[in-house]
Structure formats: C-alpha cells, structure tokens
C-alpha cells in the first residue's frame, strides 16, 4: 500500500511540474512544431543505447528535459530547453550538438546524448 501511495504522489508531482512548464504555444508563440532526433550513448563497447525521435506541437507541454537511460543514474538527464529557447529567440530552424549526463552514478559523464532539434514556425501572413 505504501508503494502505491508514493507512486501516486510521484505521478502528481510530475503532473504539477508539467503544468508549471506551460504549453509550447505559451512559451514560443511563433513555433508550430518541434522535433528532436536523439541518440543516447553510454560508456563501453556497445556505446549506442537507443535512438529516439520526439515531436512536440504547440498544444503540448514545453517539457524538454530528457531522463538519463543509464541504469542506476539518479538526478541526471539532459536539458534541451536552452537549445529550443536559443533557436526560437534567433528564429533559426535547426541545431545539432551533444550533451552529457552528470547524475549520480558510478562514473562521471557516464552517458551522453547527441541531438538534432528542428523547429517549424507558423507561416507569417503578409
């Protein structure tokens, strides 16, 4: 019973955090769609952990923090919000890069994420 309670509380906290982030349309009025192409890497021989694609419309929550997929990682992850904000501010369409997870795990920089962010903007009526 205690496990269910703590799980429900955790879910409620996550929902509250999502609502606090706001919608994409609220934060970036000119943006109609945001796409992330991501490849998760970990240290070791089998470096590629996962490839993932996410799409956000203007009606979705602006939640651009991706959790670390490495077993045993706590408090880590990858924050792609600054990349989206930079693109939207400069009205550019794409950016690529790599970020590292510095969560609590047995090794520093145990995981990384190669990303490509593409933004589509609403068409301007002249």
N, C-alpha and C positions, 0 to 999 in steps of 0.2 A: 504494500500500500504506500509506503514512504517513497518508493522509487517512482510510482505513478505521480505522486504529488510533485516531486522535484522535477520530473519531466514536464508536467503541465506548467509549472512555474517557469521553467526554462523556455518553453514554447511561447508563453505570454510575454516574457521579456524580449524575445526575438521579434514578436509582432509589434511590440511597442517601439523597439528600435527602428524597425522598418518604417513605421508611420512617422517617426521623428525625422527620417531622412527626406521624406517628401517624394513627390512624383517627379519623373523626368521633366514633364511639362512645366512644373512649378519652378524647378531649378534652372532649366535650359529651355526657354520658351521657343527658340528657333529650331530646336532639334526634333526631328520626327522619328529617327531610329538610330540606335547604337548597337554595333556588332563587335563582339570580342572573339578573336581566334587565339586560343591559348594552348601551349604545350607545357605540361608540368614535367619537371626534371628532378631527379634525386641523385645523390652521390652513389657511385657503384658501377658495376658492369652493365646492368640493364638500366641505363640512365633515363629513358623516356618512361614516365609513369602513366601519362594519359594525355590525350588530345581532346580539346573541348571547344565548343562553339556556343556562345550565348548571345541572344538578341533581346534588346530592350526597346519597347515602343514608348511613346510619350505618356501612355497611361500606366506604365509600370513604375514601381518604386526605384529610386535612384540608389540602389544598393550595389556598389561596385567593389566591395571587399570580398575577395575570394578566400575561402578557407584553405589551409595547407592540407594536402592529401597524404602527407607522410605520417605513418603510424607513430603514435607517442608524442606528437607535436601539440603543445598547448600554448595558447596565447599568440600564435603566429598567424601567418596568412599573407595575402598580397593585396595592397590597397591600390586599385586602379582609378580611384576618383580624381586624383590630381592630373592624370593623363586626359581624362574626359574633360575636366574643367579647362585645362590648357588648350585643348582642341576647340572647345566651344567658344572660349574667350577670343581666340585668334581667328575663329571661323574657318579653320582648316578641316580637311576631311579624313586624314589618316595619320597614324603614328605607329611606330614599332619600337620594341625595346625588351629589356629583361629586368626583372625584379627578383629579390632574394628574400626568403623567409628567415626571420631571426627569432622564431619562437623557441620555447624551452624544449630542447631535445638533446640527444647525446652529442651532437656535433653542431658547431656554429655554421650557419649558411648551409644547412643540410638539404634544402630544396630551393628550386628556382622556377620561375615562370617566364617563358618567352611569350610575348603578346603582340597582337596587332589589333588596334582599335580603329574602327571605321564609323564615321558619323554621317548620317544623311540629314539634310536640313529641309525645312518646309520651303516650298517654292515661293519666291517673292513675287507679288502681284505688282506690276508696274502701271 
